Amino acid sequence: MQLLRCDQTVEPCPRDLSSKCEIMAYKSLLTVLTDIRNAAAPLAHVTELAAAWDAHAEALCLGVDRSQVGYYYAGANAMVVQESLTRTQTEAEEIQAHAEDVLGRSDARWSVGHGVCQLVDIARHVAYRARFSDLVLLPKPYGDGCGVELEAVVEAALFDSRAAVLITPPDSTPVTAPGTVLLAWNESDEAIVAARRALPLLQTAQNVRIVVVDPSPHGPERSDPGGMLSQMLARHGVKCEIDVLSKTLPRVSDVLVRHCIDSDADLLVMGAYGRSRLREAILGGSTRSMLEMATIPVFMAH
């Protein structure tokens, strides 16, 4: 058996759609909106992608009841519940009207649904809809004006429905035909799942840079970091390069962010939550850090 060397070039498959290396596509796109203030980015992305891929765009508009009834004085619960329901219903209808206005001006096929839910129960509603979607487009969950429910929405899509998620920071450009895509690779299960789920985007990119930060000198890929992944992607018609980087900054996420800037990347693909969510929430981690610092779309899968 002949082993591929690091300096060997793996020729990509032909990009002719009539060949066996056929480009895949996402056909069911979902965005979940809970606040009209951060709806612009996900709506812009979902409409552009749906039109480019001949897909169906669905917007789930949720009014979120964030009140904690148990903390109010005795006898106030009924009034608080009714007031909260009225307010959240109004919010849901406002978000729905905004989504219908934006989607109605697009060339995409679309549908809009709305409802109300309590903060503690939002994951169930999101997971049910996301389960039947190829890609879930969500606003950035951290930053100014971001509600506490956004983190729960992202985690529900990733963990409870196992959907692929595209985080859309404010003012980011829709990735209908990305120029450069960075694919973060650390040999983990989450990373290979993300690479497979992102294939439709990777196949349309001009260049995909597989980024390996401080590869283990004792791991299975010690002599060829990212080599097997690049071979797999090349067989799907993806043009790949491999960037092996040193961890010259305190966190891996810092290195990735800087490399995104240096490479003028349009999209970052990465596995999500290699460690437990609780551990990342307390101690930090690459996923949370990237979501806090992201200025370009981030594609994630778990």
C-alpha atoms as one frame of an Amber mdcrd trajectory, in Angstrom:
protein
   0.000   0.000   0.000   1.370   3.402  -0.949   0.988   6.108   1.679   0.365
   9.716   0.658   3.127  12.095   1.627   2.535  15.601   2.976   3.959  17.183
  -0.153   1.798  15.212  -2.568  -1.122  16.919  -4.275  -4.515  15.236  -4.307
  -6.352  16.200  -7.470  -9.973  17.208  -6.867 -12.813  15.547  -8.723 -14.114
  17.320 -11.806 -16.664  20.011 -11.026 -18.874  18.960 -13.921 -22.265  18.183
 -12.393 -22.728  15.327 -14.828 -19.801  13.483 -13.247 -20.020  11.181 -10.256
 -18.735  13.987  -8.044 -22.114  15.733  -7.875 -22.546  18.857  -5.792 -24.979
  18.467  -2.928 -27.332  21.183  -1.668 -29.379  22.175   1.345 -33.102  22.215
   0.563 -34.752  22.955   3.934 -33.487  26.072   5.707 -34.755  27.258   9.079
 -34.155  30.414  11.056 -35.437  30.963  14.588 -36.165  34.576  15.537 -36.868
  35.719  19.098 -36.085  39.424  18.862 -36.696  41.784  15.974 -33.481  43.639
  16.851 -31.224  40.749  15.833 -33.340  39.354  12.975 -31.627  41.208  10.115
 -28.576  38.948   9.689 -30.297  35.532   9.771 -33.098  36.746   7.481 -30.587
  38.143   4.981 -28.645  34.874   4.959 -31.655  32.557   4.739 -33.216  34.477
   1.848 -29.971  34.638  -0.135 -29.133  30.985   0.416 -32.661  29.778  -0.324
 -32.714  31.703  -3.606 -29.225  30.504  -4.607 -29.882  26.840  -3.755 -33.535
  26.693  -4.846 -34.363  25.799  -1.246 -37.293  26.509   1.067 -36.751  29.130
   3.770 -38.750  28.827   6.988 -38.820  31.404   9.772 -39.991  30.380  13.243
 -40.917  33.566  15.134 -41.134  33.049  18.889 -42.310  35.394  21.591 -40.386
  34.345  24.692 -41.858  34.670  28.184 -38.840  35.448  30.347 -40.743  36.062
  33.594 -40.226  33.899  36.679 -43.699  33.683  38.190 -42.614  31.892  41.345
 -40.716  34.937  42.567 -43.771  37.229  42.708 -45.900  37.844  45.786 -48.903
  35.623  46.468 -51.911  36.430  44.304 -49.882  38.177  41.627 -49.170  35.055
  39.582 -52.354  35.100  37.483 -51.915  38.764  36.569 -48.237  38.294  35.762
 -48.939  35.260  33.590 -51.658  37.050  31.623 -49.546  40.165  31.139 -46.561
  38.085  30.024 -48.656  36.093  27.553 -50.098  39.262  26.052 -46.665  40.829
  25.705 -45.011  37.752  24.208 -47.883  37.245  21.762 -47.483  40.825  20.587
 -43.730  40.350  20.197 -44.224  37.146  18.203 -46.664  38.874  15.850 -44.269
  41.793  15.341 -41.401  39.450  14.504 -43.674  37.480  12.169 -44.744  40.620
  10.315 -41.113  41.666   9.912 -40.067  38.221   8.651 -42.942  38.109   6.170
 -41.980  41.541   4.862 -38.328  40.552   4.319 -39.040  37.106   2.875 -41.845
  38.464   0.696 -39.366  40.713  -1.100 -37.058  37.800  -1.919 -37.079  35.313
  -4.804 -37.096  32.331  -2.451 -39.867  29.948  -1.484 -40.720  30.626   2.137
 -43.064  30.107   5.058 -43.399  31.756   8.458 -44.765  30.383  11.708 -45.108
  32.022  15.096 -45.901  31.113  18.679 -45.114  31.842  22.305 -43.169  29.811
  24.831 -41.496  30.130  28.196 -37.753  30.548  28.377 -37.276  27.189  30.118
 -39.216  25.387  27.369 -37.774  27.036  24.275 -35.393  24.165  23.494 -38.262
  21.744  22.878 -39.920  23.985  20.304 -36.670  24.763  18.483 -35.506  21.146
  18.428 -38.754  19.896  16.893 -38.532  22.301  13.939 -34.765  22.015  13.513
 -34.915  18.224  13.362 -36.452  18.412   9.897 -34.115  21.079   8.508 -30.887
  20.666   6.562 -29.412  23.859   7.979 -30.462  26.186  10.819 -29.409  29.828
  10.504 -29.262  31.704  13.787 -28.143  35.107  15.059 -24.945  35.447  17.056
 -25.851  34.401  20.622 -23.430  36.671  22.492 -22.946  40.423  22.406 -24.874
  43.631  22.862 -28.627  43.228  22.490 -28.512  39.424  22.600 -31.192  37.853
  24.769 -30.501  35.040  27.206 -32.590  32.697  25.059 -30.223  32.779  22.067
 -27.685  30.446  23.642 -30.470  27.969  24.431 -31.689  28.157  20.828 -28.221
  27.379  19.436 -27.697  24.474  21.818 -31.157  23.059  21.114 -30.461  23.001
  17.383 -27.025  21.418  17.856 -27.733  18.864  20.580 -31.460  18.130  20.650
 -32.013  17.973  16.886 -28.447  17.222  15.680 -28.869  19.855  12.979 -26.082
  21.785  11.299 -26.062  25.424  12.430 -24.846  28.556  10.672 -24.218  31.472
  13.033 -24.732  34.807  11.260 -23.026  37.787  12.958 -24.418  41.273  12.286
 -23.364  42.767   8.921 -21.858  39.459   7.754 -22.069  38.553   4.065 -24.266
  35.600   3.000 -22.098  32.676   1.907 -23.855  31.669  -1.290 -20.526  31.251
  -3.114 -17.708  31.581  -0.562 -14.234  32.485  -1.721 -12.116  31.129   1.136
 -13.414  28.758   3.795 -11.416  27.806   6.880 -12.080  24.314   8.189 -10.832
  23.851  11.750  -9.461  20.326  12.188  -8.355  18.583  15.390  -9.168  14.929
  14.560 -12.268  15.006  16.814 -15.643  13.430  16.098 -17.227  16.887  16.126
 -14.766  18.171  13.498 -15.380  15.330  11.028 -19.161  15.648  11.455 -18.905
  19.375  10.713 -16.792  18.706   7.609 -19.343  16.229   6.253 -22.338  18.461
   7.018 -20.630  21.449   5.372 -19.929  19.655   2.077 -22.440  21.674   0.009
 -20.691  24.875   1.083 -17.203  23.428   0.723 -17.943  22.210  -2.804 -18.907
  25.707  -3.944 -15.936  27.439  -2.298 -13.022  28.646  -4.387 -10.574  27.410
  -1.768 -10.826  25.459   1.490  -7.998  25.799   3.978  -7.839  22.985   6.530
  -6.453  24.611   9.670  -4.585  22.478  12.209  -3.374  24.208  15.373  -0.518
  22.521  17.256  -1.121  18.953  15.983  -0.173  16.182  18.388   3.251  14.666
  17.628   1.946  11.294  18.825  -1.482  11.181  17.134  -2.462   9.070  14.107
  -1.912  12.065  11.796   1.461  13.064  13.255   3.277  12.772   9.916   0.494
  14.239   7.768  -1.860  16.561   9.705  -5.124  16.969   7.814  -3.953  14.738
   4.968  -6.711  12.136   5.115  -9.374  14.829   5.440  -8.064  16.699   2.395
  -8.095  13.445   0.423 -11.723  12.767   1.393 -12.811  16.293   0.468 -10.875
  16.278  -2.809 -12.871  13.256  -3.924 -15.960  15.441  -3.537 -14.501  18.137
  -5.775 -13.217  20.370  -2.975  -9.993  22.271  -3.603  -8.016  22.022  -0.332
  -4.898  23.414   1.245  -3.567  22.589   4.694  -2.366  25.241   7.151  -0.497
  23.928  10.190  -0.280  26.699  12.794   1.482  27.069  16.122  -0.530  28.077
  19.153   1.132  31.469  19.519  -1.871  32.973  21.338  -3.437  31.899  24.643
  -6.481  30.196  23.078  -7.020  28.139  19.933  -9.985  30.397  19.128  -7.660
  33.414  19.127  -5.424  31.692  16.573  -8.436  30.826  14.400  -9.816  34.365
  14.535  -6.465  35.844  13.536  -6.104  33.319  10.698  -9.612  34.181   9.469
  -8.507  37.807   9.207  -5.145  37.001   7.608  -6.782  34.678   5.044  -9.679
  37.046   4.337 -11.984  34.081   4.977 -15.708  34.205   4.202 -16.706  31.272
   6.425 -15.370  29.203   9.314 -16.379  25.540   9.684 -15.795  23.841  13.026
 -17.026  21.109  15.316 -19.057  22.380  18.264 -18.603  21.666  21.950 -15.896
  19.041  22.083 -16.150  19.404  25.861 -19.338  19.504  27.910 -21.500  22.617
  27.688 -21.259  23.130  31.456 -17.465  22.965  31.365 -17.342  25.462  28.492
 -19.778  27.784  30.263 -17.642  27.796  33.424 -14.098  27.469  32.105 -14.535
  28.617  28.533 -13.751  26.758  25.335 -13.178  27.149  21.616 -16.866  27.008
  20.708 -18.011  29.686  23.124 -15.002  31.885  22.366 -15.585  31.683  18.619
 -19.258  32.550  19.028 -18.303  35.570  21.143 -15.659  36.868  18.721 -17.059
  35.861  15.335 -17.371  38.538  12.655 -17.880  36.101   9.746 -20.438  33.260
   9.500 -19.556  30.191  11.541 -20.816  26.754  10.464 -21.035  24.296  13.362
 -22.134  20.723  13.936 -21.908  18.320  16.858
